Amino acid sequence: MPSPQNLSNFVWGIADQLRGVFKPNQYGTLVLPLTILRRMEAVMAPHRGRNLLRI
């Protein structure tokens, strides 16, 4: 299991990479859709196996 410090460094490293690509006024256009997608994934997680069987 990664230590909290390693996890923190990983997250900040990704944030530093994104800051290089996006201007500060563009952060909202990236963060909001990703937050919504993550929430949808978390809500649908209990149903994932059942939905895969339908496909």
C-alpha positions as CSV (number, residue, x, y, z in Angstrom):
1,M,0.0,0.0,0.0
2,P,1.5,3.4,-1.0
3,S,2.3,5.8,1.8
4,P,0.3,9.0,2.1
5,Q,3.4,11.0,1.1
6,N,3.9,8.9,-2.1
7,L,0.2,9.3,-3.0
8,S,0.5,13.1,-2.3
9,N,3.6,13.4,-4.5
10,F,1.8,11.4,-7.3
11,V,-1.3,13.7,-7.2
12,W,0.8,16.9,-7.1
13,G,2.9,15.6,-10.0
14,I,-0.2,15.1,-12.1
15,A,-1.4,18.6,-11.1
16,D,1.9,20.1,-12.2
17,Q,1.7,18.3,-15.6
18,L,-1.9,19.6,-16.1
19,R,-0.9,23.1,-15.2
20,G,1.6,23.1,-18.0
21,V,-1.0,22.1,-20.6
22,F,-4.0,24.2,-19.4
23,K,-4.3,27.8,-18.6
24,P,-5.8,28.7,-15.1
25,N,-9.0,29.9,-16.7
26,Q,-9.4,26.5,-18.4
27,Y,-9.2,24.4,-15.2
28,G,-12.9,24.4,-14.7
29,T,-13.6,23.0,-18.2
30,L,-11.4,20.0,-17.3
31,V,-12.2,19.4,-13.6
32,L,-16.0,19.5,-13.7
33,P,-16.5,16.9,-16.4
34,L,-13.9,14.6,-14.8
35,T,-15.6,15.0,-11.4
36,I,-19.0,14.1,-12.9
37,L,-17.6,11.1,-14.7
38,R,-15.9,9.9,-11.5
39,R,-19.2,10.3,-9.6
40,M,-21.1,8.3,-12.2
41,E,-18.5,5.6,-12.1
42,A,-18.8,5.4,-8.3
43,V,-22.6,5.3,-8.4
44,M,-22.7,2.6,-11.1
45,A,-19.9,0.4,-9.6
46,P,-22.4,-2.0,-7.8
47,H,-24.2,-2.6,-11.1
48,R,-21.1,-3.1,-13.2
49,G,-21.1,-6.9,-13.4
50,R,-24.8,-7.0,-14.1
51,N,-24.5,-4.5,-17.0
52,L,-21.5,-6.3,-18.5
53,L,-23.6,-9.5,-18.8
54,R,-26.2,-7.6,-20.9
55,I,-23.7,-6.6,-23.6
